[in-house]
């Protein structure tokens, strides 16, 4: 048999719960463009990563500016290229500059199959709920 006081047992249960919650939660960093959470564990080393693909940028509250008009960004992060102006809360920023600024913190998917599958999935979600 194992002999333990109620108080010690309660502390042990609380400790196990805290460790489980910390492990189950994972990294709390979000993609600065689409808002999707990093898929790595909480205390990971190196860059944040989204293996299953980024979501449509407007799901993270982003809009873009073209010809002086602001509109929802209906592209996933992996589709944004070049010099599209992404509108942030306080200023307009060129997408390329924005990505270069955040690039050291995030590992970007290069698997075109994952990108294509995710693009279709996100467009279906946007068409149904957006």
N, C-alpha and C positions, 0 to 999 in steps of 0.2 A: 504494500500500500504506500501511497504518497501522502505525507502529512504537510498541509500548508494552511496558514490562517486565512480567514475570509479577506482580510485587508490585503495580504500579499497576493491572493488569487485575483482580487479586483485589479490590483496594480498590473499584474501579469496580463490579464485580459485587455486592459487599456493599452498597454505597451504593444501587444500583438495587433490590436485594432489600428493604432497610430501607424505602425509599420506597414500594415496592409493598405491603409488609405493612401499613404505616401507612395507606395509602389503602384497601386492601381490607378492613381491620378495621372502619373506621367508628367512630362515636361509641360509647363503652363505657357510657354512662349507661343505666340500666334504669328502666322505669316503677316507681315506688315501690309500686304496688299489685299488678300482675300479673307484674312482672319481665321483660317483653319489652324487648329492646334498642331504643334509638333507631335510626331508620333514616337518619339524616343522616350526612354525612361526619365524619371525626374532629375536625377543627378548625372545625366550623360556628359561625356566629354566630347568636344568638337562641335561641329555644326548641327543645327536643328535640321530635321528632315521630315518630309511628308511623302511617304512611299506610295500611298494610295492615290495621290494626285491632289492638286489644289482645286479649290472651288471657284465658281464664277466670282470675279472681283466685287461685283455689286452686292454679293452676299456678305461681304466684309464692309459694306458701306461706301465703297469707292465709286466715284464718277470720273469721267474724263472730259476734256475740253477739246472740241474740234470746231473750227470756224466760229469761235466765240460762243458756242452753245455747249451746255453741260448735259451729259446723258449717262445712263447706267453703262458700266463696263460689262458687257455680256460675253467676255472672254475669260478663260482661265489664265492664271498667272503665266503658265508656260507658253501661251500664245502671244503675250505682250512682247512687242519687239520695238527697237528703234526709239523714235522720239515722240511717242504719244505722251501728251500731258495728263498725268494723273492728278486729280484735285484732292489735296489733303485739307484738313480742317482750317489751316491758316494760310496756305499758299499753294500755288500750282507748281508741280515738279515734273520734269521730264522723266518718263518711265525708266529710261536707260540709266540716268543718274541715280534714281531711286533704287533700282535693282543693284547697281554697283555699290551704293552706300550700304545696303543690307546684305550684299553678297557674301561677305565674310562670315556671317552668322548662319546662313542657310545653305544647305546642299540642294541644288536644283536637279530635278529628274531629267535624264537624257534619253530614257527608254521611250521611243516614239509610240510603241504599242500601249504602254501605260497611259501616256498623254492622250492618245486617240480615244481609248476606252473611257477615260475620265471625262474628256470633253463631251462625249455623247451622254454620259450619265448626268453630268451637270446641266446640260441643255434640257434634258428630259425633266429634271427636277425644276429648273427655272420655268419651263413651259407649263408645268402642272401647278406650281405653287407661287411662282414669282409674280 
